[in-house]
Amino acid sequence: MSDNFDIPTEIPAMTLPGIVFFPKAMVPLHIFEPRYRQMLSEVLETHRMFALLGLDENAAQSNESHEPPVMTASAGMVRICRKNDDGTSNLVLQGISRIRVLSIVSEEPYRMVKIEKLSTIVDEATPITRPELSQLLEENRDLGGDATEEMLDFLNPIDDDEAYVDLAAFALCKETLRKQRMLEALDLTERAALLADHFRSENERLRLFKETMGDFPGENLEAN
């Protein structure tokens, strides 16, 4: 999956807890803090791009720095934006590239970071096992997991393997640390293997849950 976006080497950034943002993914954001209102106003007048960084939870607990970011993230482009009467805004940000944060350039009036773009490594000798991934997602659907029929209808027509893996990871993996590992895996085969491992574990958990609950019919369950 290639892109032709000319991303500045220094770019505004939002840092949010629990976010792992992938290329091609779309995320809605509500902009209300004064610093981010100013940031949004300025990016809309220029390149419409900013980075969406996850918060490094471990570093944040040490209180050594303000909003320490994880260093692998994604840059995004504002696709839709609506300004509200109270000065806040609602927007949709679409990921356009993996990035590595090299340094924090400034914090005022909002965070600016120096970045480099990261490219996915595709090893033709070890292609991803797309049929296996599709089967794991279908099993997850049948077990009542997050892979709904609507999600599979969205993912299955995607021809680009990189986009397929990234969007499946973004939409269906709920574990922040595991999802971050997938974002950081530049080798597509490794990234797909991490996604497959996630669904094997999740499907086994769901299967065990269904088998266990099968011994306790719903009408016989009592609230404690």
Residue frames as a rotation matrix with the C-alpha (Angstrom) as fourth column:
MET 1
0.584 0.812 0.000 0.00
0.812 -0.584 0.000 0.00
0.000 0.000 -1.000 0.00
SER 2
-0.566 -0.812 0.141 1.67
0.818 -0.574 -0.022 3.20
0.099 0.103 0.990 -1.13
ASP 3
0.609 0.700 -0.373 0.77
0.698 -0.696 -0.167 6.81
-0.377 -0.159 -0.912 -0.53
ASN 4
-0.051 -0.585 0.809 1.84
0.846 -0.456 -0.277 10.01
0.531 0.670 0.518 -2.18
PHE 5
0.902 0.431 0.012 1.29
0.348 -0.743 0.572 12.37
0.256 -0.512 -0.820 0.73
ASP 6
-0.128 -0.927 0.353 4.08
0.332 -0.375 -0.865 14.85
0.935 0.007 0.355 1.32
ILE 7
0.771 0.423 -0.476 4.07
0.545 -0.051 0.837 14.88
0.330 -0.904 -0.271 5.12
PRO 8
0.546 -0.589 0.596 6.07
-0.510 -0.798 -0.321 17.67
0.664 -0.129 -0.736 6.78
THR 9
-0.187 -0.704 -0.686 9.02
0.322 0.615 -0.720 16.55
0.928 -0.355 0.111 8.89
GLU 10
-0.986 0.042 -0.162 7.62
0.142 -0.304 -0.942 18.69
-0.088 -0.952 0.293 11.72
ILE 11
-0.442 0.897 -0.019 3.92
0.105 0.073 0.992 18.27
0.891 0.437 -0.126 12.35
PRO 12
-0.269 0.439 0.857 1.34
-0.915 -0.395 -0.085 19.15
0.301 -0.807 0.508 15.02
ALA 13
-0.646 0.003 -0.763 0.34
0.074 0.995 -0.060 16.31
0.760 -0.095 -0.643 17.31
MET 14
0.322 0.708 0.629 -2.43
-0.839 -0.094 0.536 15.25
0.439 -0.700 0.564 19.67
THR 15
-0.767 -0.541 -0.345 -1.53
-0.277 0.765 -0.582 12.77
0.579 -0.350 -0.736 22.41
LEU 16
0.157 0.934 0.321 -4.39
-0.899 0.001 0.437 10.68
0.408 -0.357 0.840 23.76
PRO 17
-0.547 -0.313 0.776 -4.56
-0.682 0.704 -0.197 7.72
-0.485 -0.638 -0.599 26.18
GLY 18
-0.127 0.516 0.847 -5.60
-0.003 0.854 -0.521 4.36
-0.992 -0.068 -0.107 24.78
ILE 19
0.763 0.415 -0.495 -5.36
-0.449 -0.211 -0.868 5.35
-0.465 0.885 0.025 21.11
VAL 20
-0.383 -0.808 0.448 -3.52
0.118 0.438 0.891 3.25
-0.916 0.395 -0.073 18.53
PHE 21
0.519 0.598 -0.611 -4.12
-0.388 -0.473 -0.791 4.82
-0.762 0.647 -0.013 15.14
PHE 22
-0.149 -0.524 0.839 -3.42
0.497 0.694 0.522 2.98
-0.855 0.494 0.157 11.87
PRO 23
-0.843 -0.141 -0.519 -2.98
-0.378 -0.532 0.758 4.12
-0.382 0.835 0.395 8.27
LYS 24
-0.783 0.606 -0.138 -6.23
0.013 0.237 0.971 4.05
0.622 0.759 -0.194 6.27
ALA 25
-0.369 0.672 -0.642 -8.29
0.926 0.329 -0.188 3.93
0.085 -0.664 -0.743 9.48
MET 26
-0.312 0.355 0.881 -10.75
0.030 -0.923 0.383 6.71
0.950 0.146 0.277 10.25
VAL 27
-0.451 0.130 -0.883 -11.37
0.884 0.203 -0.421 8.03
0.124 -0.971 -0.206 13.74
PRO 28
0.411 0.629 0.660 -13.87
0.420 -0.773 0.475 10.67
0.809 0.081 -0.582 14.90
LEU 29
-0.558 -0.618 -0.553 -12.51
0.805 -0.244 -0.540 13.35
0.199 -0.747 0.634 17.23
HIS 30
0.706 0.700 0.110 -14.18
0.614 -0.681 0.399 16.06
0.354 -0.214 -0.910 19.28
ILE 31
-0.389 -0.897 0.209 -11.88
0.718 -0.437 -0.541 19.08
0.577 -0.060 0.815 19.55
PHE 32
0.690 0.724 0.018 -12.58
0.517 -0.509 0.688 21.22
0.507 -0.466 -0.725 22.60
GLU 33
0.318 -0.633 -0.706 -9.30
0.778 -0.252 0.576 22.16
-0.542 -0.732 0.412 24.33
PRO 34
0.809 0.015 -0.587 -8.09
-0.169 -0.951 -0.258 25.68
-0.562 0.308 -0.767 23.39
ARG 35
-0.203 -0.970 -0.133 -4.67
-0.506 -0.012 0.863 24.39
-0.838 0.243 -0.488 22.27
TYR 36
-0.614 -0.005 0.789 -6.24
0.490 0.782 0.385 21.88
-0.619 0.623 -0.478 19.91
ARG 37
0.605 0.796 -0.006 -8.78
0.547 -0.421 -0.723 24.40
-0.579 0.434 -0.690 18.62
GLN 38
0.485 -0.512 -0.709 -5.86
-0.576 -0.797 0.182 26.60
-0.658 0.320 -0.682 17.57
MET 39
-0.567 -0.722 0.397 -4.02
-0.215 0.595 0.775 23.61
-0.795 0.354 -0.492 16.12
LEU 40
-0.130 0.606 0.785 -7.04
0.758 0.571 -0.315 22.57
-0.639 0.554 -0.534 14.07
SER 41
0.777 0.439 -0.451 -7.62
0.121 -0.808 -0.577 26.09
-0.617 0.394 -0.681 12.77
GLU 42
0.161 -0.818 -0.552 -4.03
-0.739 -0.471 0.482 26.30
-0.654 0.331 -0.681 11.55
VAL 43
-0.678 -0.429 0.598 -3.83
0.024 0.799 0.600 22.83
-0.735 0.421 -0.532 9.98
LEU 44
0.238 0.838 0.491 -7.10
0.697 0.205 -0.688 23.42
-0.677 0.506 -0.535 8.11
GLU 45
0.804 0.012 -0.595 -5.51
-0.271 -0.883 -0.383 26.49
-0.530 0.469 -0.707 6.55
THR 46
-0.110 -0.932 -0.346 -2.46
-0.918 -0.038 0.394 24.52
-0.380 0.361 -0.852 5.41
HIS 47
-0.692 -0.354 -0.629 -1.91
-0.630 0.722 0.287 20.79
0.352 0.595 -0.723 4.85
ARG 48
0.339 0.938 0.077 -4.83
-0.817 0.253 0.518 19.43
0.466 -0.238 0.852 6.98
MET 49
0.305 -0.311 -0.900 -2.46
0.161 0.949 -0.273 16.96
0.939 -0.062 0.339 8.68
PHE 50
0.115 -0.436 0.893 -1.52
-0.952 -0.306 -0.027 16.17
0.285 -0.846 -0.450 12.26
ALA 51
-0.602 -0.407 -0.687 -0.18
-0.191 0.909 -0.371 13.17
0.775 -0.092 -0.625 14.16
LEU 52
0.547 0.742 0.387 -2.34
-0.675 0.117 0.729 11.19
0.496 -0.660 0.565 16.55
LEU 53
-0.451 -0.863 -0.229 -0.06
-0.420 0.431 -0.798 9.76
0.787 -0.264 -0.557 19.24
GLY 54
0.531 0.529 -0.662 -0.82
0.333 0.589 0.737 7.26
0.780 -0.611 0.136 21.94
LEU 55
0.514 -0.321 0.795 0.06
-0.782 -0.556 0.281 8.11
0.352 -0.767 -0.537 25.52
ASP 56
-0.265 -0.670 -0.694 2.93
-0.051 0.728 -0.684 6.11
0.963 -0.146 -0.227 27.01
GLU 57
0.694 0.713 0.098 1.08
-0.140 0.000 0.990 4.99
0.706 -0.701 0.100 30.15
ASN 58
0.527 -0.557 -0.642 4.19
0.826 0.512 0.234 3.69
0.198 -0.654 0.730 31.94
ALA 59
-0.562 -0.772 0.297 6.13
0.696 -0.636 -0.335 6.89
0.447 0.019 0.894 31.39
ALA 60
-0.070 0.626 0.776 3.09
-0.124 -0.778 0.616 8.95
0.990 -0.053 0.131 32.38
GLN 61
0.800 0.405 -0.442 2.95
0.320 0.336 0.886 7.24
0.508 -0.850 0.139 35.77
SER 62
0.003 -0.897 -0.442 6.51
0.988 0.071 -0.137 8.32
0.154 -0.436 0.886 36.52
ASN 63
0.830 0.446 -0.336 5.46
0.494 -0.867 0.071 11.99
-0.259 -0.225 -0.939 36.23
GLU 64
-0.138 -0.972 -0.192 8.79
0.623 -0.236 0.746 12.78
-0.770 -0.017 0.638 34.60
SER 65
-0.986 -0.164 -0.003 7.25
0.098 -0.601 0.793 14.41
-0.131 0.782 0.609 31.53
HIS 66
-0.309 0.916 -0.257 3.96
-0.488 -0.385 -0.783 15.88
-0.816 -0.117 0.566 30.37
GLU 67
0.697 0.716 -0.053 1.88
-0.444 0.373 -0.815 13.55
-0.563 0.591 0.578 28.17
PRO 68
-0.418 -0.908 0.007 4.80
-0.578 0.273 0.769 11.31
-0.700 0.318 -0.639 27.10
PRO 69
0.492 0.664 -0.563 3.92
-0.851 0.230 -0.472 9.79
-0.183 0.712 0.678 23.71
VAL 70
0.414 -0.372 0.831 4.65
0.338 0.910 0.239 6.38
-0.845 0.182 0.503 22.27
MET 71
-0.249 -0.703 -0.666 7.17
-0.334 -0.583 0.741 6.86
-0.909 0.407 -0.090 19.50
THR 72
-0.984 0.047 0.174 5.47
0.179 0.389 0.904 4.84
-0.025 0.920 -0.392 16.76
ALA 73
-0.241 0.926 -0.292 2.15
0.105 -0.274 -0.956 6.26
-0.965 -0.261 -0.031 15.63
SER 74
-0.216 0.208 0.954 0.34
0.972 0.142 0.189 7.49
-0.096 0.968 -0.233 12.53
ALA 75
-0.871 0.044 -0.489 -0.11
-0.094 -0.993 0.077 10.81
-0.482 0.113 0.869 10.85
GLY 76
-0.230 0.874 0.428 -3.59
0.854 0.392 -0.341 11.61
-0.466 0.287 -0.837 9.64
MET 77
-0.959 0.035 0.280 -5.45
0.142 -0.798 0.586 13.99
0.244 0.602 0.760 7.37
VAL 78
-0.544 0.818 -0.188 -8.65
-0.077 -0.271 -0.959 15.80
-0.836 -0.507 0.210 8.32
ARG 79
-0.848 0.283 0.447 -11.26
0.527 0.371 0.765 14.52
0.051 0.885 -0.464 5.88
ILE 80
0.091 0.923 0.374 -14.38
0.504 -0.367 0.782 16.12
0.859 0.118 -0.499 7.36
CYS 81
-0.796 -0.312 -0.518 -14.68
0.604 -0.355 -0.714 18.89
0.039 -0.881 0.471 9.92
ARG 82
0.159 0.868 0.470 -17.64
0.513 -0.479 0.712 20.75
0.843 0.128 -0.522 11.38
LYS 83
-0.891 -0.441 0.105 -17.25
0.178 -0.553 -0.814 23.69
0.417 -0.707 0.572 13.72
ASN 84
-0.089 0.882 -0.463 -19.91
0.942 0.226 0.249 23.99
0.324 -0.414 -0.851 16.39
ASP 85
0.532 0.419 0.736 -21.52
0.254 -0.908 0.333 27.16
0.808 0.010 -0.590 17.72
ASP 86
0.989 -0.134 -0.061 -19.60
0.031 -0.213 0.976 26.86
-0.144 -0.968 -0.207 21.01
GLY 87
0.462 -0.864 -0.200 -16.22
-0.886 -0.462 -0.053 26.89
-0.047 0.202 -0.978 19.24
THR 88
-0.127 -0.460 0.879 -15.62
-0.321 0.858 0.402 23.16
-0.939 -0.231 -0.256 19.49
SER 89
-0.065 0.070 -0.995 -15.30
-0.997 0.040 0.068 21.01
0.044 0.997 0.067 16.38
ASN 90
0.417 0.156 0.895 -16.11
-0.193 0.978 -0.080 17.48
-0.888 -0.139 0.438 15.28
LEU 91
0.135 -0.459 -0.878 -13.88
-0.986 -0.153 -0.072 15.91
-0.102 0.875 -0.473 12.68
VAL 92
0.936 -0.008 0.352 -12.92
0.043 0.995 -0.093 12.66
-0.349 0.102 0.932 11.02
LEU 93
0.183 -0.955 -0.235 -9.20
-0.891 -0.262 0.371 11.95
-0.416 0.141 -0.899 10.78
GLN 94
0.994 0.083 -0.072 -7.92
-0.108 0.869 -0.483 9.35
0.022 0.488 0.872 8.31
GLY 95
0.392 -0.900 0.190 -4.55
-0.035 0.191 0.981 7.74
-0.919 -0.391 0.043 8.83
ILE 96
0.912 -0.085 -0.402 -2.15
-0.411 -0.183 -0.893 8.31
0.002 0.979 -0.202 5.94
SER 97
0.278 -0.867 -0.413 1.21
-0.217 0.362 -0.906 6.95
0.936 0.341 -0.088 7.14
ARG 98
0.735 -0.265 -0.624 3.03
0.672 0.405 0.620 5.23
0.089 -0.875 0.476 9.97
ILE 99
0.496 -0.618 0.611 5.50
-0.277 -0.779 -0.563 7.58
0.823 0.110 -0.557 11.59
ARG 100
0.176 -0.500 -0.848 8.27
0.928 0.372 -0.027 7.52
0.329 -0.782 0.529 14.17
VAL 101
0.969 0.118 0.217 8.51
0.030 -0.927 0.374 10.46
0.245 -0.356 -0.902 16.55
LEU 102
0.164 -0.986 -0.035 12.13
0.594 0.127 -0.794 11.59
0.787 0.109 0.607 16.62
SER 103
-0.811 -0.393 -0.433 11.70
0.581 -0.458 -0.672 14.42
0.066 -0.797 0.600 19.09
ILE 104
0.432 0.872 -0.231 9.24
0.891 -0.453 -0.041 16.88
-0.141 -0.188 -0.972 20.58
VAL 105
-0.293 -0.564 0.772 10.03
0.736 -0.648 -0.194 20.24
0.610 0.512 0.605 19.01
SER 106
-0.868 0.086 0.489 7.75
-0.308 -0.866 -0.395 22.44
0.389 -0.493 0.778 21.12
GLU 107
-0.659 0.663 -0.355 4.75
0.750 0.547 -0.371 22.33
-0.052 -0.511 -0.858 23.44
GLU 108
-0.040 0.626 -0.779 3.32
0.372 -0.714 -0.593 25.82
-0.927 -0.314 -0.204 22.95
PRO 109
-0.403 0.786 0.470 0.79
-0.915 -0.349 -0.200 26.75
0.007 -0.511 0.860 21.78
TYR 110
0.809 0.535 0.241 0.37
-0.535 0.842 -0.071 23.03
-0.241 -0.071 0.968 21.00
ARG 111
0.231 -0.763 0.604 2.68
-0.063 0.608 0.792 20.06
-0.971 -0.221 0.093 20.61
MET 112
0.701 -0.182 -0.689 4.88
-0.707 -0.050 -0.706 19.91
0.094 0.982 -0.164 17.51
VAL 113
0.501 -0.525 0.688 6.93
-0.071 0.767 0.638 16.79
-0.863 -0.368 0.347 16.80
LYS 114
-0.116 -0.616 -0.779 9.74
-0.976 -0.076 0.206 15.94
-0.186 0.784 -0.592 14.43
ILE 115
0.499 0.453 0.739 8.93
-0.326 0.888 -0.324 12.73
-0.803 -0.079 0.591 12.58
GLU 116
-0.711 -0.511 -0.483 10.04
-0.655 0.229 0.721 10.31
-0.258 0.829 -0.497 9.92
LYS 117
0.382 0.851 -0.361 7.71
-0.923 0.368 -0.107 8.27
0.041 0.374 0.927 7.74
LEU 118
-0.477 -0.450 0.755 7.82
-0.495 0.847 0.192 4.50
-0.726 -0.282 -0.627 8.13
SER 119
-0.066 0.401 -0.914 7.23
-0.963 0.213 0.163 2.09
0.260 0.891 0.372 5.27
THR 120
0.623 0.370 0.690 5.89
-0.537 0.843 0.034 -1.44
-0.569 -0.392 0.723 5.44
ILE 121
-0.539 -0.816 -0.210 8.28
-0.789 0.401 0.466 -4.22
-0.296 0.416 -0.860 4.45
VAL 122
0.659 0.751 0.047 6.71
-0.652 0.601 -0.463 -6.80
-0.376 0.274 0.885 2.16
ASP 123
-0.514 -0.822 0.244 8.67
-0.627 0.554 0.548 -10.01
-0.586 0.129 -0.800 1.76
GLU 124
0.156 0.604 -0.781 7.43
-0.974 0.226 -0.020 -11.74
0.164 0.764 0.624 -1.37
ALA 125
-0.557 -0.457 -0.694 9.11
-0.383 0.882 -0.274 -14.96
0.737 0.114 -0.666 -0.23
THR 126
-0.842 0.312 -0.440 6.92
0.539 0.529 -0.655 -15.16
0.028 -0.789 -0.614 2.89
PRO 127
-0.585 0.678 0.444 3.50
-0.190 -0.647 0.738 -13.80
0.788 0.347 0.508 1.93
ILE 128
-0.676 0.435 0.595 0.82
-0.687 -0.077 -0.723 -13.37
-0.269 -0.897 0.351 4.56
THR 129
-0.914 0.406 0.026 -1.74
0.401 0.888 0.226 -16.15
0.069 0.217 -0.974 4.86
ARG 130
-0.757 0.650 0.068 -4.83
-0.635 -0.756 0.157 -14.16
0.154 0.075 0.985 3.90
PRO 131
-0.066 0.787 -0.613 -7.11
-0.258 0.580 0.773 -17.25
0.964 0.209 0.165 3.78
GLU 132
-0.388 -0.121 -0.914 -6.09
0.746 0.540 -0.388 -18.17
0.541 -0.833 -0.119 7.33
LEU 133
-0.988 0.028 -0.151 -6.84
0.065 -0.814 -0.577 -14.66
-0.139 -0.580 0.803 8.57
SER 134
-0.502 0.855 -0.127 -10.21
-0.699 -0.315 0.642 -14.69
0.509 0.411 0.756 6.83
GLN 135
-0.058 0.459 -0.887 -11.05
0.211 0.874 0.438 -18.03
0.976 -0.161 -0.148 8.42
LEU 136
-0.686 -0.261 -0.679 -10.07
0.702 0.009 -0.712 -16.78
0.192 -0.965 0.177 11.89
LEU 137
-0.924 0.383 -0.002 -12.27
-0.375 -0.907 -0.189 -13.71
-0.074 -0.174 0.982 11.48
GLU 138
-0.219 0.880 -0.421 -15.19
-0.538 0.251 0.804 -15.85
0.814 0.403 0.419 10.31
GLU 139
-0.243 0.066 -0.968 -14.74
0.625 0.774 -0.104 -18.11
0.742 -0.630 -0.229 13.35
ASN 140
-0.941 -0.136 -0.309 -14.73
0.326 -0.604 -0.727 -15.02
-0.088 -0.785 0.613 15.55
ARG 141
-0.631 0.776 -0.023 -17.99
-0.700 -0.556 0.447 -13.89
0.334 0.298 0.894 13.96
ASP 142
-0.025 0.652 -0.757 -19.58
-0.138 0.748 0.649 -17.30
0.990 0.121 0.071 14.51
LEU 143
-0.367 -0.202 -0.908 -18.46
0.796 0.437 -0.419 -17.27
0.482 -0.876 0.000 18.15
GLY 144
0.676 0.729 -0.107 -20.08
0.695 -0.583 0.422 -13.90
0.245 -0.360 -0.900 18.75
GLY 145
-0.161 -0.844 -0.512 -16.85
0.878 -0.359 0.316 -11.88
-0.450 -0.399 0.799 18.73
ASP 146
-0.046 0.067 -0.997 -16.16
0.006 -0.998 -0.067 -8.40
-0.999 -0.009 0.045 17.42
ALA 147
-0.936 -0.306 -0.174 -15.89
-0.178 -0.015 0.984 -9.55
-0.304 0.952 -0.040 13.80
THR 148
-0.061 0.997 0.046 -19.49
-0.158 0.036 -0.987 -8.90
-0.986 -0.068 0.155 12.84
GLU 149
0.166 0.226 0.960 -20.99
0.848 0.465 -0.256 -9.72
-0.504 0.856 -0.115 9.46
GLU 150
0.975 0.221 0.012 -20.94
0.202 -0.868 -0.454 -6.01
-0.090 0.445 -0.891 8.61
MET 151
0.435 -0.887 -0.152 -17.24
-0.572 -0.403 0.714 -5.79
-0.695 -0.224 -0.683 9.45
LEU 152
-0.252 -0.515 0.819 -16.41
0.302 0.763 0.572 -8.80
-0.920 0.391 -0.036 7.28
ASP 153
0.560 0.518 0.647 -18.43
0.786 -0.083 -0.613 -7.31
-0.263 0.852 -0.454 4.43
PHE 154
0.930 -0.280 -0.239 -16.22
-0.298 -0.953 -0.045 -4.23
-0.215 0.113 -0.970 4.75
LEU 155
0.164 -0.971 0.175 -12.89
-0.587 0.046 0.808 -6.06
-0.793 -0.235 -0.562 5.03
ASN 156
0.175 -0.131 0.976 -13.24
0.354 0.933 0.062 -8.93
-0.919 0.334 0.210 2.56
PRO 157
0.871 0.181 0.458 -13.36
0.484 -0.150 -0.862 -6.83
-0.087 0.972 -0.218 -0.65
ILE 158
0.713 -0.656 -0.249 -10.10
-0.572 -0.749 0.336 -5.05
-0.407 -0.097 -0.908 0.26
ASP 159
0.910 -0.374 -0.181 -7.48
0.102 0.623 -0.776 -6.29
0.402 0.687 0.605 -2.20
ASP 160
0.123 -0.925 0.360 -4.46
-0.449 -0.375 -0.811 -4.66
0.885 -0.062 -0.461 -0.55
ASP 161
0.255 -0.047 -0.966 -3.11
0.587 0.801 0.116 -7.03
0.768 -0.596 0.232 2.11
GLU 162
-0.787 -0.602 -0.136 -1.50
0.487 -0.469 -0.737 -4.23
0.380 -0.646 0.662 4.11
ALA 163
-0.607 0.644 0.465 -4.74
-0.624 -0.749 0.222 -2.26
0.491 -0.156 0.857 4.28
TYR 164
0.307 0.741 -0.597 -6.65
-0.176 0.661 0.730 -5.44
0.935 -0.119 0.333 5.18
VAL 165
-0.079 -0.421 -0.904 -4.35
0.792 0.524 -0.313 -6.26
0.605 -0.741 0.292 8.11
ASP 166
-0.931 -0.344 0.125 -4.14
0.217 -0.793 -0.569 -2.67
0.295 -0.503 0.813 9.37
LEU 167
-0.413 0.846 0.338 -7.88
-0.682 -0.533 0.501 -2.05
0.604 -0.023 0.797 9.26
ALA 168
0.377 0.509 -0.773 -8.68
0.120 0.801 0.586 -5.40
0.918 -0.314 0.241 10.87
ALA 169
-0.399 -0.613 -0.682 -6.18
0.792 0.144 -0.593 -4.70
0.462 -0.777 0.428 13.66
PHE 170
-0.933 0.031 0.358 -7.51
-0.137 -0.952 -0.275 -1.19
0.332 -0.305 0.893 14.21
ALA 171
-0.211 0.969 0.128 -11.17
-0.730 -0.243 0.639 -2.16
0.650 0.041 0.759 14.24
LEU 172
0.566 0.583 -0.583 -11.13
-0.250 0.795 0.553 -5.55
0.786 -0.167 0.595 15.94
CYS 173
-0.154 -0.657 -0.738 -8.23
0.702 0.452 -0.550 -5.71
0.695 -0.603 0.392 18.40
LYS 174
0.730 0.564 0.386 -9.27
0.109 -0.655 0.748 -4.10
0.675 -0.504 -0.540 21.69
GLU 175
0.684 -0.552 -0.477 -6.02
0.655 0.178 0.734 -4.67
-0.321 -0.815 0.483 23.60
THR 176
0.946 -0.237 -0.219 -3.96
-0.284 -0.934 -0.218 -1.49
-0.153 0.269 -0.951 23.40
LEU 177
0.134 -0.978 0.160 -0.54
-0.615 0.045 0.788 -3.07
-0.777 -0.204 -0.595 23.96
ARG 178
-0.108 -0.119 0.987 -1.14
0.496 0.854 0.158 -5.87
-0.862 0.507 -0.033 21.46
LYS 179
0.800 0.466 0.378 -2.47
0.565 -0.371 -0.737 -3.38
-0.203 0.803 -0.560 18.92
GLN 180
0.740 -0.593 -0.316 0.58
-0.546 -0.805 0.233 -1.16
-0.393 0.000 -0.920 19.45
ARG 181
-0.159 -0.800 0.578 2.84
-0.126 0.597 0.792 -4.13
-0.979 0.053 -0.196 18.70
MET 182
0.231 0.319 0.919 1.02
0.834 0.422 -0.356 -4.58
-0.501 0.849 -0.168 15.39
LEU 183
0.990 0.121 -0.077 1.46
0.075 -0.894 -0.442 -0.90
-0.123 0.432 -0.894 14.59
GLU 184
0.431 -0.899 -0.078 5.18
-0.678 -0.380 0.629 -1.13
-0.595 -0.219 -0.773 15.34
ALA 185
0.016 -0.405 0.914 5.69
0.320 0.868 0.379 -4.28
-0.947 0.287 0.143 13.23
LEU 186
-0.037 -0.090 -0.995 6.99
-0.731 -0.677 0.089 -2.94
-0.681 0.731 -0.041 9.92
ASP 187
-0.948 -0.262 -0.180 7.26
-0.316 0.715 0.624 -6.39
-0.035 0.649 -0.760 8.36
LEU 188
-0.197 0.968 -0.159 3.80
-0.938 -0.139 0.317 -7.23
0.285 0.211 0.935 6.99
THR 189
-0.024 0.148 -0.989 4.20
-0.072 0.986 0.150 -10.97
0.997 0.075 -0.013 7.56
GLU 190
-0.839 -0.319 -0.440 5.08
0.413 0.153 -0.898 -10.37
0.354 -0.935 0.003 11.21
ARG 191
-0.799 0.585 0.143 2.16
-0.594 -0.729 -0.339 -7.96
-0.094 -0.356 0.930 11.58
ALA 192
0.020 0.831 -0.555 -0.27
-0.762 0.372 0.530 -10.47
0.648 0.412 0.641 10.08
ALA 193
-0.308 -0.209 -0.928 1.09
0.287 0.910 -0.300 -13.20
0.907 -0.359 -0.220 12.37
LEU 194
-0.998 -0.032 -0.048 0.46
0.056 -0.362 -0.931 -11.00
0.012 -0.932 0.363 15.42
LEU 195
-0.408 0.911 -0.056 -3.09
-0.912 -0.403 0.082 -10.42
0.052 0.085 0.995 14.23
ALA 196
0.061 0.397 -0.916 -3.62
-0.373 0.860 0.348 -14.14
0.926 0.321 0.200 13.65
ASP 197
-0.704 -0.383 -0.598 -2.26
0.390 0.496 -0.776 -14.94
0.594 -0.779 -0.200 17.13
HIS 198
-0.876 0.430 0.219 -4.68
-0.468 -0.649 -0.600 -12.41
-0.116 -0.628 0.769 18.62
PHE 199
-0.021 0.957 -0.290 -7.67
-0.962 0.060 0.267 -14.04
0.273 0.285 0.919 16.97
ARG 200
-0.195 -0.082 -0.977 -6.56
0.018 0.996 -0.087 -17.56
0.981 -0.035 -0.193 17.85
SER 201
-0.935 -0.202 -0.291 -6.42
0.290 0.033 -0.956 -16.52
0.203 -0.979 0.028 21.51
GLU 202
-0.692 0.721 0.044 -9.67
-0.690 -0.642 -0.336 -14.57
-0.214 -0.262 0.941 21.33
ASN 203
-0.008 0.709 -0.705 -11.50
-0.744 0.467 0.478 -17.38
0.668 0.529 0.524 19.54
GLU 204
-0.461 -0.217 -0.860 -10.28
0.301 0.874 -0.382 -19.91
0.835 -0.435 -0.338 22.10
ARG 205
-0.992 0.122 -0.023 -11.49
-0.029 -0.408 -0.912 -17.64
-0.120 -0.905 0.409 24.90
LEU 206
-0.361 0.915 -0.183 -14.91
-0.932 -0.359 0.042 -17.28
-0.027 0.185 0.982 23.28
ARG 207
-0.088 0.286 -0.954 -15.11
-0.396 0.869 0.297 -21.00
0.914 0.404 0.037 22.58
LEU 208
-0.773 -0.264 -0.577 -14.31
0.391 0.518 -0.761 -21.85
0.500 -0.813 -0.298 26.20
PHE 209
-0.868 0.492 0.067 -16.85
-0.412 -0.639 -0.649 -19.31
-0.276 -0.591 0.758 27.41
LYS 210
-0.115 0.869 -0.482 -19.58
-0.930 0.076 0.360 -20.76
0.349 0.490 0.799 25.19
GLU 211
-0.239 -0.024 -0.971 -18.74
0.002 1.000 -0.025 -24.31
0.971 -0.008 -0.239 26.29
THR 212
-0.948 -0.151 -0.279 -18.82
0.276 0.039 -0.960 -23.28
0.156 -0.988 0.005 29.94
MET 213
-0.670 0.742 -0.029 -22.07
-0.667 -0.618 -0.417 -21.38
-0.327 -0.260 0.909 29.63
GLY 214
-0.307 0.549 -0.777 -23.54
-0.614 0.510 0.603 -24.33
0.728 0.662 0.180 27.78
ASP 215
-0.658 0.009 -0.753 -23.63
0.451 0.805 -0.385 -26.16
0.603 -0.593 -0.533 31.11
PHE 216
-0.690 0.407 -0.598 -25.78
0.454 -0.400 -0.796 -23.42
-0.564 -0.821 0.092 32.60
PRO 217
-0.302 0.652 0.695 -28.97
0.864 -0.121 0.489 -22.80
0.403 0.748 -0.527 30.61
GLY 218
-0.755 -0.076 0.651 -30.07
0.019 -0.995 -0.094 -19.19
0.656 -0.059 0.753 30.81
GLU 219
0.217 0.945 0.245 -33.37
-0.312 -0.171 0.935 -19.98
0.925 -0.279 0.258 32.51
ASN 220
0.640 -0.007 -0.769 -31.52
0.606 0.620 0.499 -21.63
0.473 -0.785 0.401 35.40
LEU 221
-0.483 -0.866 0.128 -29.16
0.620 -0.442 -0.648 -18.73
0.618 -0.233 0.751 36.05
GLU 222
0.663 0.652 -0.369 -29.90
0.722 -0.427 0.544 -16.63
0.197 -0.627 -0.754 39.09
ALA 223
0.316 -0.523 0.791 -28.53
-0.089 -0.847 -0.524 -13.21
0.944 0.095 -0.315 39.88
ASN 224
-0.026 -0.409 -0.912 -26.21
0.908 0.373 -0.193 -13.14
0.419 -0.833 0.362 42.88
